[in-house]
């Protein structure tokens, strides 16, 4: 098998075994609890390294919002902040690698983890980043379309004026209702295709389409459990955003580590591996 670190593997070069989607395991609420415990354990095993990824993500979020204000794109702040957590799975690649090495008892330092993160640009995870960003931009442009259709006569020159229009006018309520429904659909789609696909692409050699199909199958096989996990992620991320992004310093790494362990419980290992996945 080609090393995860040494470059990309073309889908044409993958063996039939690698292209076959694994049959998902059944997961329960106990798997979420156990994965959360393991996620917290991984965080406290390397708190500074884990927090680095959360800090980087939070700093990028603050810079993104500041850029929108500087450009005068006031209308984009709320949809951008709401959609910002959607790109978190890709940002958590380093956290998945940390959890993988901790689970296997491997030693590692900053250079090993950062090298794996950088090398993902040459692997299938780069295509998953494209899928994530594509859905992000679909969300932004559908918000812009709704603004043009529903709030065409409204005017707002600052963020406070935008909030007044959104929350205190009938047109704003319609905009929120339709926008929330559209956002929920896009979020559900993105969660389904990435929640398992991201750690799976880092863990084994497969193509991004197979990883997305496996991710969707895990969600469909375990709808209640995965919906619960999606709700936990949403609440944690929204609370973090409410703290001016600072909560992401801790929330992102814990959720990232936990997602890795949930993936290991939901997807059988590659044939020939002997790791005990259910602790």
N, C-alpha and C positions, 0 to 999 in steps of 0.2 A: 504494500500500500504506500502511496506517495505520502511523504511527510507533510504535516499540516503547515509546516513553517517554510518549506522550500518550494514556493511558487504555486501556481494554479494547476489544476488538473482539468483538462478538457472533458466535457461530457462524453465525447466519442471515445476517450481513453478509459472510461470507467468500466469495470466488469459488470456482467448482468447482476451479480449479487449486490454490488454497490448501487445499481440503479433501481433495484426492487425496494418498494416502500415496506418498512417493517410493520407488522401488525401491532397496533397500539395495545398497551395494557389497560386494564380497568384501574382507575384511581379513585380514591375516596377522600373524604374530609380528613381522615387520619394521615393521608399522604401529604396534604397541604400543611397540616400541623407539623409533621416530621420534617418537611422541607423547610418550613420557616425556622425551626430549631437549628437545622443544619446551616441555613443562611445566616442566622445570627452568629453561629459558631464560627463560620468562615470570616465574617466581618470582624469579630473580636480577635481572631487569629492573626489577621493583618489589618488592623484598623486604619493605619495611616495610608497604606497603599489603596485600600478599598475606598477611603474617603477622598483620595485624590481624584478618582473617576467621578465621584459625586460632585466634588468641587468644580472640576472642569465643566461638567454638564450644567451646573448652576451658573457659572460665570458666562458660559455661552448663552444661556437663556436671558440673563440680564443684559448682555451686549446686544442680543437680538431685539429685545424690547426697546432699548435705548436707540438703536438704529431706526426703528419704526417711528419713534417720536421725532428724531432728528430729520427724517425724511418727510414728516408731516402725514404719515399714513396712520392716522389715529384709529380709523375704522378697523385696521388689521390687528390691533393689540389684543382684543378679547379672543377672536378666533385663533390667533397665533398662540396665545397662552394656553388655550384649551387644547389645541392640537399638538403643542410642543411635546407632551409626554408620549405621543405616538412614535417618536423617533428614539425613545429610550432603549428599546431592545438592541438596536445597532450600537448605541453608545456603551452598552454593557458587555461588549466582547471581551474586554480585559478581565472583567469580573467572572465571566464564564471560565476563562482559562485559569484564573486563580483557583476557583472551586474545583476544576478538573484536577489540577496538580495537588491540591490539598487532599482531595478524596483518594488519590492514588499514592499519597505519602511522598510526593516528589518535592525536592527543595527548589526554590526559585527566588529570583531577585527582580529588581526593576527592569533590567535589560531583557530578561527572558519574556516577561509579560508584555512589555512595550513592543518587542520585536514581533510577537504573535499578532498584536493589534495592528501594527503597521502592515504586516504581510497579508492581512485580510483583504486589502485592496486588490490583490492578485488572485483571489479565490472567489468562490461562488457567493460569498457574503456581500461582495460588491454589487452583485445583481439584486440581492435582497435590499440593500440600501437604496437602490434605484426604485424598487417597488414601494418602499416606505415613503420616500420623498415624493413619488408620483401621487400617492394617496394624500399626502400632506398638501400638495399643491391643488389637487382636486377639491379638498376641503376649503382652502383659501379662496379659490375662484368661485365655488358655489356660494360662499358667503358674500362675495362681491356681487354676484348675480342677484342674490336675494336683496341685497341693499339697493341695487338699482331698480328692482321691480317693486319692492314693498315700501322702501323709504325714499323714493325718488324726490319727494318734495321736502324732505327733512334736510336741515343744515346743521352742521356741528363743526366748530373750528378747534375744539380742544377735547380732551378725554372726558372731562366732566359733562360737556354738552352732549357728547356721544352717549354717555350713560343715562342722561336725562331723557333723551329720545328713546333709547332702548327700553327703559324700565317704567317710564311714565306716560307713554302714548299708546293708543290702541295699535298703531302700525308697528311699534316696537315689540308689543306682545306677540303679534302675529309673526314677526321676524324671529323672535326667540323660540316660538313653538315649532315653526318649520325648520329653523336652523338646528334646534336640538334633535329633532327626529332624523334629519339628514346626517348630523354629526354622529348620532348613535349608530346608524347603519354603517357609516364608513369606519368607525372605531371597531365595531364588531367584526367587520371584514378584515381589517388590519390585524387585530388581535388574533383572529383565527389562523391567519397565514403566517404569523411571525412568532407566536408564543413558544412554539416548539422548534420551528425552523431555524431560528438564530443560533441557539446552542447546539442544535444538531449539525449545522454546517461547520461549526468550529470543532466539533467532536469527531466527525468522520468525513471521509471522502464521498460526497454525493453531489448531485446537481441541485440548484435552488428550486426547480420545479418539484422534484421529488420531496424535498424538504418541506415545501409549502403544502403539498398534498398530505404528507404525514401529519403536519401540524393541524390541518383541517380535520383529518380523521380522528385525531386525539380529542379535539373539541367536540366532534359529533358523537364520539363514543362515550364521552363523559361530560355532557352538556351542563349538568347542575354543578359539578365540581369545578369545571373550568370557568363557568359564569361566576361562581363564588370567588375564584382567584382573580378574575377580571375586576370584580367589584372591590376587592382588597387593594389591587393595584391602583384603581381609579381614586379611591378615597385617600390612600397614602400620597399619591402624586398631587391631588388637588390641595390637600392640607399643606404639602410642601410648597406649592406655588403660592398659597395664601401667606406664607411666611417670607415673601419676597425672594423665593427660590432657595433660601438658605436651608430649608428642610431637605432639599434634594441631596445635600452633602451626605446625609445618613440614609435617606429613603432609597435612593437609587442603588447604592451598593447592596443593601439588605435585600431589596427586591430582585436584583440581578443574581446574587448568590442563590436565593431561594428558587428562582426560575430554573437555574441549572439543575438543582436537585429534583425539582418536579419533573423536568425533562427526563432525567435518568430513571425515574420511577414510571414514567408514562411510555417510554420507548425502549423496547428490548435492546440489549447490547449487540454489537456486531458479532456474528458467529465466530467463535474461537476465543473471545475475550472471557475472562473468568472473574471480572470484578463483581462483588456482591452489591447489587443495586438497591435492594430493600433492606434497610438497616433495622 
